[in-house]
Amino acid sequence: MLENMIRVLTRYGGLFLVGLRYTLLLSAIAVVFGVVLGFVLAVVKMSTWKLWGHRNPFSVLAGIYIDIIRGTPLLLQLYFFYFILPEAFPQFELSPFICISIALSANSSAYIAEVIRSGIQAVDRGQEEAARTLGMTKFQTMMHIIFPQAIRNILPALCNEFVTLIKETSLASTFFVGDLMTQFQVISGALYLTIEPLIIVGIIYLILTSTISKVVTIVERRMKRLD
């Protein structure tokens, strides 16, 4: 087995690097756009203004979106975006990679929205009331008082979401978008070997997730020291 693993690495090491690049790219895209959309969803969901005496409809829609994304399998969402986006926007000629990136971003945004909402709500409400008595607007209070403190609660969870996304990109291999598991399928088909390339891919995933998890642990410790 060891000899076969060395042979696989020697002949197809470049493909593993390509897969690593696409895996990290998919994860990074999903986290960046997930944070942006997740922040908007969290703020909208927490908004308290009413329309004609009823609950804010945008808040309701944000809650429904989050519930749907969190309540359905990721693979189902990948299939949905993979098939629906090219039909909905044929003029853009969307590639499978773009469709899967959008799907992962949409999925990530729902979970990140809940992370951000929980982080904001964990901040003592008394600080918001004190800021309002000093004449600060709700927006100023959020940006200058609440959110800077909430980041301490949010950041570790965001890092964990990135780790989760790295592992979830393996589902993208269903659509052959170049990630690590896609390269495994290519190499396995070329050499008629399964176990050896699978072990190599598993080791790469383990190194990635372990490294990021270690960084998250260090960040959490430093944040606790600042408290």
C-alpha positions, 0 to 999 in steps of 0.5 A: 500500500505504501508503495502505491501511495508513493506512486500515486503522489509521484505521478499525480501530486499536481492534481492533488494540489489543483484539488487543494486549490479549488477546495480552498477557493470554494470554501473562501468564496462561500465564507466571504459571501456567506458573511456578507449575506449572513450579516444582512440576514441577521440584522433584518431578522432582528429588526423590530420595526412594524408595518401597519402594526404587523411584524416586519415582513422582511424579518419574516422572509429572512427567518423563512429563508434561514429555516429552509436552508438549515432544514434541507440537506446541502446536497439537495441545495447543490443540485437545486442551484446547479440546475436552476441557475443556468435555466434562470440566467441563460445569458450568463452561461454560468459554469458548474463552479460558479453555481456550486459556489453560489449554493455553498454561499447561500448555505453558509449565509444561513448558518452565519446569520444565526452565529451573528445573531447569537453573538449580537444578542449575547451582548448585555442590553444595558449597554445599548440602553446606555448608548441610547441615553447618550444620544446615539442612534440605533445604527451608531449603537450597533456599529460602535458599541454592540458589534465590536463586542459581539465580534469576540463571540462571532469570530471563533464560530466563523472560523469553525464554519470555515472548517465545516465548509472545507469538509462540505466542499467534498459534496461538490465532487458530484458536479466535477468542479475540481475539488479534492474529491473530484481529483480523487475520482480522476486518479482512482479511475486512471490507476484503478486504485481506490484506497491509496488516493482516498487515504491521501485525500483524507490526510490533506483534509485532516491537515487542513482542518486540524491546522485551522482548528488549532488557529481557532483555539489560539485565537479563542485563548487570546480573546479570553485573555483580553476579557 
